[in-house]
Amino acid sequence: MSKAKAAPPPGSSWILRSRRPQSETIPRRVKSSGRKALPRSCQELKDVVLVEGSAAKLECRVSAFPDPFIVWCKGGKQLKDGPKYRYVFEDPYFVALVVRDGVQADLGGEPPPDVAWLKDGDDIDEDDGVLFDIGDTDTILTIKNAMLPDAGRYEVFAENSLGTGQSFALIDIL
């Protein structure tokens, strides 16, 4: 037998959105002066470095009355409290989300990177024969009708305010 979750009363739900992964609806008591107040964040969410295979923690301080329902989201979708995402309430004003066993998919892709492709050290421009497909977590270079002159060293660079990444491959045309 499962219990259905009741919807929060009108005007008392709150969705915290960050550039990083976030959580599900959980009622939490917040001290107040007794006057009704819209939920507000008392501390900006900060960027967090997530090392693959390790855990990361997002922290936020909130203030509201009546008690708000706290919702952590990633990409507009709620994250469920469980083995992967854990909610932490350390005091009445402090809420956090712990992301366990970090993987590439846990990243918010924010800010999105600038991507550049090079062949033999020279920038590659898109045209009818060369296409770039830049997704949230990957980028693909497609060369239509590859010919012998298309052989060489291909490099991709991705950069945002969090850092730079690059990779290369040698392409032979037979």
N, C-alpha and C positions, 0 to 999 in steps of 0.2 A: 504494500500500500504506500503510495507516495503522497506527500502533502503539496498542494498547490501554493505557490508563493503569492501573497496578496500584493496588489499594486500599492505603491506608496501613496499617501494622501495627496490630493492636488496641492501643488505649490511646494512640496517638500522633497522632491527628487532632484538630484544633482549629478551631472556627468562631468568628471574631470577629464580633460583631454590634454595630452602632452605629445611631444615629438617622440616619445618612447612608449613601450608597452604599458598597459594599465589594468582595472579589476571589476567585480560584479556587485550587485546590490546587496548591501549588508546594513541593517539599522545600527546606528551608533549614537550614543547619548553625548551631547555637547553641552557643556555648562553655558548658561547665559543669564542675563539680567531679568529674564522673564518676558521681555518684549520680543514680538515677532521680528525676525530679521532674515533677509534673503541670504542663502549660503554664499560665502565668499572665501577665496583662498587668501590666507595670511602670509603665504610664502610661495614664491614662484617655483615651479618645477624646474629642476636643473638637468642638463644633459648628463648621462651616465655612460661610462665606458663598459661595454659588456665583452668579456673575454670568453671565447667559445669554450663550452664545457663548465663554466663557472656560474656563479650567481651574481645578480645585480639588484640594487634596491632603489626604488623611486620613492621620494618622501614629499609630503605636503602637509601643511597646517591649514585647518579650516575653522570657520566660525559660522554657526547658524542656530536658529531657534524657530520653530520646533526642530526636534532631532531630524537631521537629513539622512537620506539613504545615499551612501557613497557608491559610485559606479566607476570602475576603471575600465578604459576602452583602448583598443589599438585599432587604428584604421576604421573607426566608427563601430566596431563590434565589441561587445562586452567580453571580458576575460573572466572565466569561471574560477572561483577559489578552489584549489585542489593541489595535486602534486606538482604541477608545472608553475602555477601562479599562486602565491600565498599572500593573503592580506594581513597586515600588521597594524594593530591599534595600541600604541604605547602609552598614550594618555588621551583624555577626552578631545584634544585638539589635533592630535597627530595621527595621520593615516599614511600607510606606506604599502607598496607592492613589491614583493620579492619575486624575481624571475629566476627560476632554477634551471640548471643545465642549459645555459645559453647557447643558442644556435643562430645562424644567419637570419632565419625567418623571424626571430624575436626583435630584430632591429626595426625601427620606425622608418628607415630610408630618409630621414631628415637630418639636415637639409639634403635635398637630392644632389647628387654629385654632378659636376661637369665632366663629360666623357670625351676623350680624344683618341682617335685611332691614327697610327703611323705605319708606313711601310718603308723599310730601310732608312728610318730616321726622318722621313718627310711626312707632313700631314696628308691624310687621305680625305678627299671631299666626296660626298655622296653624289652619285649620278645614276644614269639608267642601269649601269652594270655593277655598281657598288652601293649596297644598302646597309644602314645601321638600324638595329632594333635595340633600343635602350629601355629595359624594363626596370622594375623596382629593385631587383636583386641581381640582375645580370645584364649583359650587353652582348649582342651578336653582330658580327660583320659577315655579310653575305656577298660573295663575288659571283655574279652570273657569268656563265660561259667562260670560265677561267682559261687563260692562255699562258704560254711559257713566260712572257714578261711579268705575269702576276706572281711568280715565285719570289720568295724573299723572306725577310724578317718582319713580322707584323707585331706591333705593340699596342696595348690599350692602357690608357691612363684614366683614373677616376679620382676626382678631388672635390672635397667640400671642407667646411670649417673644422671638421673633426679629424681630417688627415688626407693622405694620398695613398693610392694603391696602384700597382701596375703589374702587368703580366705580358709575356711575349710567346710567340710560337714561330717556328721556321716552317714555311710552306714550300713543298716541292711540287712541281707540275710535271707529270710524266706523259 
